[in-house]
């Protein structure tokens, strides 16, 4: 039980030769994956899939940045 901290996450990164920095996030959740249910009904041909980034049209979601008014 020594040194056990529940809900604490640490990231260690190298700053160069023999130097290390630890950063604590105090129980914050850094990310959460969300994958919606999909029905795979169609497929694009391989060349179109390379252009679109997927061979499944149902998964194609082009990036559209939000614009602030």
Biopython code that builds the backbone (N, CA, C, O; Angstrom):
import numpy as np
from Bio.PDB.StructureBuilder import StructureBuilder

atoms = [
    (1, "UNK", "N", (0.801, -1.207, 0.000)),
    (1, "UNK", "CA", (0.000, 0.000, 0.000)),
    (1, "UNK", "C", (0.839, 1.265, 0.000)),
    (1, "UNK", "O", (0.293, 2.362, -0.119)),
    (2, "UNK", "N", (2.122, 1.142, 0.127)),
    (2, "UNK", "CA", (2.987, 2.309, 0.128)),
    (2, "UNK", "C", (2.973, 2.974, -1.240)),
    (2, "UNK", "O", (3.028, 2.293, -2.264)),
    (3, "UNK", "N", (2.899, 4.288, -1.263)),
    (3, "UNK", "CA", (2.923, 5.083, -2.489)),
    (3, "UNK", "C", (1.715, 4.854, -3.395)),
    (3, "UNK", "O", (1.793, 5.140, -4.589)),
    (4, "UNK", "N", (0.615, 4.354, -2.870)),
    (4, "UNK", "CA", (-0.562, 4.108, -3.698)),
    (4, "UNK", "C", (-1.479, 5.321, -3.630)),
    (4, "UNK", "O", (-1.888, 5.737, -2.546)),
    (5, "UNK", "N", (-1.802, 5.887, -4.794)),
    (5, "UNK", "CA", (-2.678, 7.046, -4.871)),
    (5, "UNK", "C", (-3.801, 6.733, -5.837)),
    (5, "UNK", "O", (-3.561, 6.547, -7.030)),
    (6, "UNK", "N", (-5.033, 6.671, -5.330)),
    (6, "UNK", "CA", (-6.167, 6.394, -6.209)),
    (6, "UNK", "C", (-6.627, 7.687, -6.855)),
    (6, "UNK", "O", (-6.677, 8.734, -6.210)),
    (7, "UNK", "N", (-6.967, 7.604, -8.149)),
    (7, "UNK", "CA", (-7.477, 8.766, -8.858)),
    (7, "UNK", "C", (-6.415, 9.749, -9.292)),
    (7, "UNK", "O", (-6.749, 10.817, -9.803)),
    (8, "UNK", "N", (-5.170, 9.434, -9.111)),
    (8, "UNK", "CA", (-4.091, 10.339, -9.523)),
    (8, "UNK", "C", (-3.396, 9.761, -10.742)),
    (8, "UNK", "O", (-3.046, 8.581, -10.760)),
    (9, "UNK", "N", (-3.198, 10.571, -11.739)),
    (9, "UNK", "CA", (-2.474, 10.149, -12.938)),
    (9, "UNK", "C", (-1.241, 11.019, -13.086)),
    (9, "UNK", "O", (-1.267, 12.216, -12.800)),
    (10, "UNK", "N", (-0.176, 10.409, -13.531)),
    (10, "UNK", "CA", (1.057, 11.152, -13.756)),
    (10, "UNK", "C", (1.569, 10.879, -15.151)),
    (10, "UNK", "O", (1.422, 9.775, -15.674)),
    (11, "UNK", "N", (2.165, 11.882, -15.746)),
    (11, "UNK", "CA", (2.803, 11.752, -17.046)),
    (11, "UNK", "C", (4.265, 12.096, -16.852)),
    (11, "UNK", "O", (4.602, 13.119, -16.256)),
    (12, "UNK", "N", (5.122, 11.239, -17.358)),
    (12, "UNK", "CA", (6.556, 11.473, -17.273)),
    (12, "UNK", "C", (7.070, 11.768, -18.668)),
    (12, "UNK", "O", (6.775, 11.026, -19.605)),
    (13, "UNK", "N", (7.824, 12.828, -18.821)),
    (13, "UNK", "CA", (8.404, 13.140, -20.127)),
    (13, "UNK", "C", (9.864, 13.489, -19.959)),
    (13, "UNK", "O", (10.294, 14.007, -18.928)),
    (14, "UNK", "N", (10.604, 13.193, -20.993)),
    (14, "UNK", "CA", (12.038, 13.429, -20.973)),
    (14, "UNK", "C", (12.323, 14.842, -21.459)),
    (14, "UNK", "O", (11.775, 15.284, -22.469)),
    (15, "UNK", "N", (13.179, 15.543, -20.737)),
    (15, "UNK", "CA", (13.544, 16.908, -21.106)),
    (15, "UNK", "C", (14.942, 16.985, -21.704)),
    (15, "UNK", "O", (15.445, 18.078, -21.964)),
    (16, "UNK", "N", (15.561, 15.860, -21.920)),
    (16, "UNK", "CA", (16.916, 15.846, -22.457)),
    (16, "UNK", "C", (17.733, 14.820, -21.715)),
    (16, "UNK", "O", (17.196, 13.874, -21.138)),
    (17, "UNK", "N", (19.031, 15.014, -21.733)),
    (17, "UNK", "CA", (19.924, 14.053, -21.090)),
    (17, "UNK", "C", (19.692, 13.996, -19.588)),
    (17, "UNK", "O", (19.903, 14.978, -18.877)),
    (18, "UNK", "N", (19.252, 12.831, -19.113)),
    (18, "UNK", "CA", (19.100, 12.546, -17.690)),
    (18, "UNK", "C", (18.168, 13.503, -16.950)),
    (18, "UNK", "O", (18.247, 13.602, -15.725)),
    (19, "UNK", "N", (17.295, 14.205, -17.653)),
    (19, "UNK", "CA", (16.342, 15.096, -17.001)),
    (19, "UNK", "C", (14.931, 14.598, -17.291)),
    (19, "UNK", "O", (14.583, 14.328, -18.440)),
    (20, "UNK", "N", (14.126, 14.480, -16.247)),
    (20, "UNK", "CA", (12.770, 13.962, -16.373)),
    (20, "UNK", "C", (11.818, 14.884, -15.623)),
    (20, "UNK", "O", (12.156, 15.390, -14.553)),
    (21, "UNK", "N", (10.644, 15.104, -16.172)),
    (21, "UNK", "CA", (9.635, 15.926, -15.518)),
    (21, "UNK", "C", (8.384, 15.080, -15.315)),
    (21, "UNK", "O", (7.943, 14.391, -16.235)),
    (22, "UNK", "N", (7.816, 15.128, -14.119)),
    (22, "UNK", "CA", (6.561, 14.441, -13.843)),
    (22, "UNK", "C", (5.472, 15.484, -13.675)),
    (22, "UNK", "O", (5.672, 16.525, -13.049)),
    (23, "UNK", "N", (4.315, 15.181, -14.251)),
    (23, "UNK", "CA", (3.204, 16.110, -14.178)),
    (23, "UNK", "C", (1.985, 15.332, -13.686)),
    (23, "UNK", "O", (1.655, 14.286, -14.246)),
    (24, "UNK", "N", (1.324, 15.822, -12.665)),
    (24, "UNK", "CA", (0.171, 15.142, -12.087)),
    (24, "UNK", "C", (-1.114, 15.795, -12.572)),
    (24, "UNK", "O", (-1.180, 17.013, -12.734)),
    (25, "UNK", "N", (-2.135, 14.976, -12.804)),
    (25, "UNK", "CA", (-3.408, 15.495, -13.282)),
    (25, "UNK", "C", (-4.507, 15.342, -12.244)),
    (25, "UNK", "O", (-5.677, 15.571, -12.553)),
    (26, "UNK", "N", (-4.163, 14.963, -11.034)),
    (26, "UNK", "CA", (-5.071, 14.980, -9.902)),
    (26, "UNK", "C", (-6.437, 14.354, -10.122)),
    (26, "UNK", "O", (-7.434, 14.906, -9.656)),
    (27, "UNK", "N", (-6.523, 13.240, -10.804)),
    (27, "UNK", "CA", (-7.800, 12.554, -10.959)),
    (27, "UNK", "C", (-8.646, 13.031, -12.122)),
    (27, "UNK", "O", (-9.763, 12.544, -12.296)),
    (28, "UNK", "N", (-8.158, 13.961, -12.922)),
    (28, "UNK", "CA", (-8.918, 14.401, -14.089)),
    (28, "UNK", "C", (-8.887, 13.328, -15.172)),
    (28, "UNK", "O", (-7.873, 12.660, -15.373)),
    (29, "UNK", "N", (-9.985, 13.177, -15.849)),
    (29, "UNK", "CA", (-10.049, 12.244, -16.966)),
    (29, "UNK", "C", (-9.511, 12.959, -18.199)),
    (29, "UNK", "O", (-10.050, 13.989, -18.604)),
    (30, "UNK", "N", (-8.457, 12.423, -18.795)),
    (30, "UNK", "CA", (-7.793, 13.105, -19.897)),
    (30, "UNK", "C", (-8.542, 12.964, -21.216)),
    (30, "UNK", "O", (-8.525, 13.880, -22.038)),
    (31, "UNK", "N", (-9.188, 11.847, -21.423)),
    (31, "UNK", "CA", (-9.903, 11.632, -22.684)),
    (31, "UNK", "C", (-10.920, 10.516, -22.504)),
    (31, "UNK", "O", (-10.805, 9.688, -21.600)),
    (32, "UNK", "N", (-11.905, 10.510, -23.368)),
    (32, "UNK", "CA", (-12.891, 9.444, -23.378)),
    (32, "UNK", "C", (-13.246, 9.145, -24.825)),
    (32, "UNK", "O", (-13.574, 10.048, -25.595)),
    (33, "UNK", "N", (-13.178, 7.897, -25.181)),
    (33, "UNK", "CA", (-13.500, 7.498, -26.552)),
    (33, "UNK", "C", (-15.010, 7.296, -26.687)),
    (33, "UNK", "O", (-15.664, 6.776, -25.782)),
    (34, "UNK", "N", (-15.539, 7.708, -27.809)),
    (34, "UNK", "CA", (-16.947, 7.481, -28.116)),
    (34, "UNK", "C", (-17.020, 6.917, -29.522)),
    (34, "UNK", "O", (-16.585, 7.556, -30.480)),
    (35, "UNK", "N", (-17.565, 5.732, -29.642)),
    (35, "UNK", "CA", (-17.704, 5.090, -30.946)),
    (35, "UNK", "C", (-19.171, 4.757, -31.135)),
    (35, "UNK", "O", (-19.684, 3.857, -30.470)),
    (36, "UNK", "N", (-19.863, 5.460, -32.028)),
    (36, "UNK", "CA", (-21.289, 5.179, -32.233)),
    (36, "UNK", "C", (-21.493, 3.830, -32.928)),
    (36, "UNK", "O", (-20.613, 3.352, -33.644)),
    (37, "UNK", "N", (-22.645, 3.233, -32.711)),
    (37, "UNK", "CA", (-22.986, 1.993, -33.405)),
    (37, "UNK", "C", (-23.037, 2.244, -34.894)),
    (37, "UNK", "O", (-23.567, 3.262, -35.339)),
    (38, "UNK", "N", (-22.496, 1.333, -35.658)),
    (38, "UNK", "CA", (-22.438, 1.485, -37.111)),
    (38, "UNK", "C", (-23.079, 0.278, -37.790)),
    (38, "UNK", "O", (-23.021, -0.841, -37.281)),
    (39, "UNK", "N", (-23.683, 0.523, -38.935)),
    (39, "UNK", "CA", (-24.155, -0.554, -39.799)),
    (39, "UNK", "C", (-23.310, -0.502, -41.056)),
    (39, "UNK", "O", (-23.334, 0.480, -41.798)),
    (40, "UNK", "N", (-22.578, -1.550, -41.282)),
    (40, "UNK", "CA", (-21.698, -1.590, -42.441)),
    (40, "UNK", "C", (-22.468, -2.177, -43.621)),
    (40, "UNK", "O", (-22.583, -3.394, -43.766)),
    (41, "UNK", "N", (-22.993, -1.285, -44.460)),
    (41, "UNK", "CA", (-23.811, -1.730, -45.582)),
    (41, "UNK", "C", (-23.083, -1.599, -46.910)),
    (41, "UNK", "O", (-23.295, -2.407, -47.814)),
    (42, "UNK", "N", (-22.239, -0.605, -47.037)),
    (42, "UNK", "CA", (-21.531, -0.343, -48.290)),
    (42, "UNK", "C", (-20.036, -0.243, -48.027)),
    (42, "UNK", "O", (-19.598, -0.081, -46.888)),
    (43, "UNK", "N", (-19.266, -0.343, -49.096)),
    (43, "UNK", "CA", (-17.828, -0.106, -49.019)),
    (43, "UNK", "C", (-17.406, 0.656, -50.259)),
    (43, "UNK", "O", (-17.920, 0.437, -51.356)),
    (44, "UNK", "N", (-16.439, 1.572, -50.054)),
    (44, "UNK", "CA", (-15.837, 2.235, -51.193)),
    (44, "UNK", "C", (-14.717, 1.342, -51.703)),
    (44, "UNK", "O", (-14.191, 0.514, -50.959)),
    (45, "UNK", "N", (-14.353, 1.507, -52.962)),
    (45, "UNK", "CA", (-13.225, 0.753, -53.486)),
    (45, "UNK", "C", (-11.946, 1.240, -52.793)),
    (45, "UNK", "O", (-11.930, 2.347, -52.255)),
    (46, "UNK", "N", (-10.887, 0.445, -52.797)),
    (46, "UNK", "CA", (-9.675, 0.786, -52.040)),
    (46, "UNK", "C", (-9.077, 2.154, -52.363)),
    (46, "UNK", "O", (-8.621, 2.844, -51.452)),
    (47, "UNK", "N", (-9.066, 2.560, -53.616)),
    (47, "UNK", "CA", (-8.488, 3.872, -53.956)),
    (47, "UNK", "C", (-9.336, 5.006, -53.394)),
    (47, "UNK", "O", (-8.785, 5.986, -52.892)),
    (48, "UNK", "N", (-10.652, 4.900, -53.465)),
    (48, "UNK", "CA", (-11.527, 5.921, -52.876)),
    (48, "UNK", "C", (-11.360, 5.920, -51.355)),
    (48, "UNK", "O", (-11.387, 6.979, -50.728)),
    (49, "UNK", "N", (-11.190, 4.740, -50.761)),
    (49, "UNK", "CA", (-10.970, 4.649, -49.323)),
    (49, "UNK", "C", (-9.696, 5.354, -48.887)),
    (49, "UNK", "O", (-9.663, 5.965, -47.819)),
    (50, "UNK", "N", (-8.641, 5.278, -49.702)),
    (50, "UNK", "CA", (-7.405, 6.004, -49.380)),
    (50, "UNK", "C", (-7.632, 7.508, -49.415)),
    (50, "UNK", "O", (-7.095, 8.240, -48.584)),
    (51, "UNK", "N", (-8.417, 7.964, -50.361)),
    (51, "UNK", "CA", (-8.704, 9.403, -50.467)),
    (51, "UNK", "C", (-9.547, 9.866, -49.280)),
    (51, "UNK", "O", (-9.281, 10.919, -48.699)),
    (52, "UNK", "N", (-10.565, 9.079, -48.919)),
    (52, "UNK", "CA", (-11.491, 9.484, -47.860)),
    (52, "UNK", "C", (-10.979, 9.157, -46.454)),
    (52, "UNK", "O", (-11.447, 9.740, -45.477)),
    (53, "UNK", "N", (-10.023, 8.228, -46.346)),
    (53, "UNK", "CA", (-9.504, 7.845, -45.042)),
    (53, "UNK", "C", (-10.207, 6.646, -44.436)),
    (53, "UNK", "O", (-9.859, 6.225, -43.333)),
    (54, "UNK", "N", (-11.183, 6.089, -45.127)),
    (54, "UNK", "CA", (-11.901, 4.900, -44.686)),
    (54, "UNK", "C", (-12.576, 4.270, -45.893)),
    (54, "UNK", "O", (-12.898, 4.960, -46.860)),
    (55, "UNK", "N", (-12.791, 2.962, -45.839)),
    (55, "UNK", "CA", (-13.528, 2.332, -46.946)),
    (55, "UNK", "C", (-15.012, 2.247, -46.627)),
    (55, "UNK", "O", (-15.802, 1.806, -47.462)),
    (56, "UNK", "N", (-15.400, 2.668, -45.418)),
    (56, "UNK", "CA", (-16.795, 2.599, -45.004)),
    (56, "UNK", "C", (-17.437, 3.980, -45.057)),
    (56, "UNK", "O", (-17.072, 4.846, -44.262)),
    (57, "UNK", "N", (-18.376, 4.214, -45.961)),
    (57, "UNK", "CA", (-19.017, 5.529, -46.054)),
    (57, "UNK", "C", (-19.697, 5.958, -44.747)),
    (57, "UNK", "O", (-19.781, 7.151, -44.456)),
    (58, "UNK", "N", (-20.177, 4.998, -43.965)),
    (58, "UNK", "CA", (-20.848, 5.328, -42.702)),
    (58, "UNK", "C", (-19.894, 5.959, -41.688)),
    (58, "UNK", "O", (-20.333, 6.675, -40.788)),
    (59, "UNK", "N", (-18.588, 5.696, -41.828)),
    (59, "UNK", "CA", (-17.605, 6.250, -40.898)),
    (59, "UNK", "C", (-16.984, 7.556, -41.383)),
    (59, "UNK", "O", (-16.225, 8.186, -40.648)),
    (60, "UNK", "N", (-17.293, 7.968, -42.601)),
    (60, "UNK", "CA", (-16.676, 9.172, -43.164)),
    (60, "UNK", "C", (-17.293, 10.417, -42.530)),
    (60, "UNK", "O", (-18.484, 10.683, -42.692)),
    (61, "UNK", "N", (-16.483, 11.160, -41.821)),
    (61, "UNK", "CA", (-16.904, 12.420, -41.196)),
    (61, "UNK", "C", (-15.808, 13.447, -41.453)),
    (61, "UNK", "O", (-14.832, 13.498, -40.706)),
    (62, "UNK", "N", (-15.947, 14.263, -42.490)),
    (62, "UNK", "CA", (-14.895, 15.258, -42.763)),
    (62, "UNK", "C", (-14.802, 16.272, -41.628)),
    (62, "UNK", "O", (-15.807, 16.635, -41.018)),
    (63, "UNK", "N", (-13.593, 16.716, -41.360)),
    (63, "UNK", "CA", (-13.355, 17.693, -40.298)),
    (63, "UNK", "C", (-13.917, 19.047, -40.699)),
    (63, "UNK", "O", (-13.620, 19.553, -41.781)),
    (64, "UNK", "N", (-14.713, 19.620, -39.843)),
    (64, "UNK", "CA", (-15.269, 20.961, -40.059)),
    (64, "UNK", "C", (-15.038, 21.781, -38.799)),
    (64, "UNK", "O", (-15.773, 21.636, -37.822)),
    (65, "UNK", "N", (-14.038, 22.630, -38.813)),
    (65, "UNK", "CA", (-13.762, 23.416, -37.588)),
    (65, "UNK", "C", (-14.920, 24.335, -37.253)),
    (65, "UNK", "O", (-15.585, 24.872, -38.139)),
    (66, "UNK", "N", (-15.148, 24.508, -35.968)),
    (66, "UNK", "CA", (-16.194, 25.426, -35.520)),
    (66, "UNK", "C", (-15.690, 26.850, -35.653)),
    (66, "UNK", "O", (-14.531, 27.153, -35.369)),
    (67, "UNK", "N", (-16.563, 27.688, -36.080)),
    (67, "UNK", "CA", (-16.195, 29.117, -36.193)),
    (67, "UNK", "C", (-16.901, 29.905, -35.111)),
    (67, "UNK", "O", (-18.111, 29.780, -34.919)),
    (68, "UNK", "N", (-16.130, 30.720, -34.404)),
    (68, "UNK", "CA", (-16.710, 31.553, -33.363)),
    (68, "UNK", "C", (-17.194, 32.851, -33.981)),
    (68, "UNK", "O", (-16.492, 33.467, -34.783)),
    (69, "UNK", "N", (-18.398, 33.262, -33.604)),
    (69, "UNK", "CA", (-18.929, 34.518, -34.178)),
    (69, "UNK", "C", (-18.207, 35.751, -33.719)),
    (69, "UNK", "O", (-18.555, 36.858, -34.127)),
]
sb = StructureBuilder()
sb.init_structure("model")
sb.init_model(0)
sb.init_chain("A")
sb.init_seg("    ")
for serial, (resi, resn, name, xyz) in enumerate(atoms, 1):
    if name == "N":
        sb.init_residue(resn, " ", resi, " ")
    sb.init_atom(name, np.array(xyz, "f"), 0.0, 1.0, " ", f" {name:<3s}", serial, name[0])
structure = sb.get_structure()
